[in-house]
Amino acid sequence: MVIAALLLICSIPHMDDTAKVVSDSSAVASDSATSDSVLVASLPPAPEPNVKADPKLIAPHLATQPFLPMKPVFTGPRETPRQRKVWYGLALAGHSGAAFDAWTTHRAVVGGYGQEANPFLRPFANSNAIYAATQVSPAVIDYLGKRMMVSQHGWVRKIWWLPQTAGASISFVCGAHNLGVVR
């Protein structure tokens, strides 16, 4: 902060004659007019250029041509509005399927009809934390699908929807299986 203040103070030009206090505005106007004329009269004339421009040396075709367009910057593939809507729909389906699977798994484990087969979800199977824990996988798959949608490789962009569809399908199938076990 001290350095900034010093730079600010040093950048202000020092003016010795500006400390005069004038109470009459007509005196200020006449004083500034006379100082401007004195200032202009005291300036030396502008120096002559060292090199003279020869109009014959300037290429006439370069002076009359408009600018040529530049090569556009490569920005990469982007998602379309349709792809965005499909992605949101698949994300909703994936998270809904995971919630359905969590509900049926919790119901089966608490009822004593079975146990959680996934070792990562097993600690959460007896509590309501399973609902949050099962949402991690769809979130990762959603991120993967979004990255695939804007991939540099064409074959990856064609199958971006596959991980989300597979994840949602597996969640619904597991939930249906859990319902069959409970009945």
C-alpha positions, -999 to 999 in steps of 0.1 A, spaced: 0 0 0 29 23 8 44 15 -26 11 24 -43 9 57 -25 45 66 -35 39 57 -71 7 79 -70 26 108 -55 55 105 -79 32 104 -109 16 137 -101 34 165 -120 49 192 -99 36 227 -107 51 256 -89 27 283 -101 -5 265 -93 -4 275 -56 -18 310 -63 -51 318 -48 -73 340 -70 -106 353 -58 -117 370 -90 -129 347 -118 -122 373 -145 -86 374 -133 -84 336 -135 -97 337 -171 -73 364 -182 -44 349 -163 -49 315 -180 -53 332 -215 -21 351 -211 -2 320 -198 -15 299 -227 -4 325 -253 30 328 -235 33 290 -234 26 286 -271 49 315 -281 78 300 -260 76 266 -276 101 258 -303 89 248 -338 84 211 -345 114 194 -360 115 184 -396 113 147 -403 147 130 -412 132 107 -438 109 120 -466 82 96 -478 83 89 -515 48 82 -529 63 61 -557 77 36 -532 44 29 -515 28 -1 -532 -6 11 -546 -21 -24 -544 -13 -27 -507 -29 7 -499 -62 0 -516 -67 -36 -505 -89 -42 -475 -77 -64 -447 -77 -100 -454 -97 -121 -430 -78 -140 -404 -80 -177 -399 -106 -183 -372 -94 -196 -338 -103 -232 -332 -127 -233 -304 -137 -270 -303 -170 -287 -305 -199 -273 -285 -231 -288 -272 -263 -280 -291 -295 -270 -273 -311 -303 -281 -281 -322 -266 -283 -301 -235 -320 -310 -231 -313 -347 -236 -284 -344 -211 -306 -329 -184 -333 -355 -191 -307 -383 -187 -293 -367 -156 -328 -366 -141 -334 -402 -150 -300 -413 -136 -306 -395 -102 -342 -407 -100 -330 -443 -107 -304 -440 -80 -329 -427 -55 -353 -456 -64 -324 -481 -59 -315 -465 -26 -351 -466 -13 -356 -502 -23 -321 -513 -10 -328 -495 24 -362 -512 26 -347 -546 19 -318 -543 43 -338 -528 72 -365 -555 66 -340 -583 68 -346 -595 33 -311 -591 21 -279 -572 23 -261 -546 2 -238 -562 -24 -218 -531 -32 -189 -529 -7 -188 -491 -11 -224 -486 -2 -226 -513 25 -217 -489 54 -246 -467 44 -272 -494 38 -287 -493 73 -291 -456 75 -307 -428 55 -272 -418 43 -277 -443 15 -298 -418 -4 -269 -393 -6 -243 -420 -11 -261 -434 -42 -261 -399 -58 -224 -399 -62 -223 -424 -91 -249 -405 -113 -231 -372 -106 -198 -387 -119 -215 -403 -149 -232 -369 -157 -198 -352 -156 -184 -380 -179 -214 -376 -203 -209 -338 -205 -172 -342 -212 -179 -368 -239 -204 -345 -255 -177 -319 -262 -149 -343 -268 -123 -337 -296 -129 -372 -309 -159 -377 -332 -167 -412 -321 -168 -402 -285 -192 -373 -293 -215 -399 -310 -219 -420 -278 -219 -394 -251 -254 -405 -240 -244 -441 -234 -229 -438 -198 -259 -419 -185 -284 -443 -201 -265 -474 -188 -263 -459 -153 -300 -450 -151 -309 -484 -166 -288 -503 -141 -303 -483 -112 -338 -490 -122 -331 -527 -128 -314 -530 -93 -344 -512 -77 -368 -536 -94 -348 -565 -82 -349 -552 -47 -387 -548 -49 -389 -585 -60 -368 -595 -30 -389 -576 -5 -422 -591 -18 
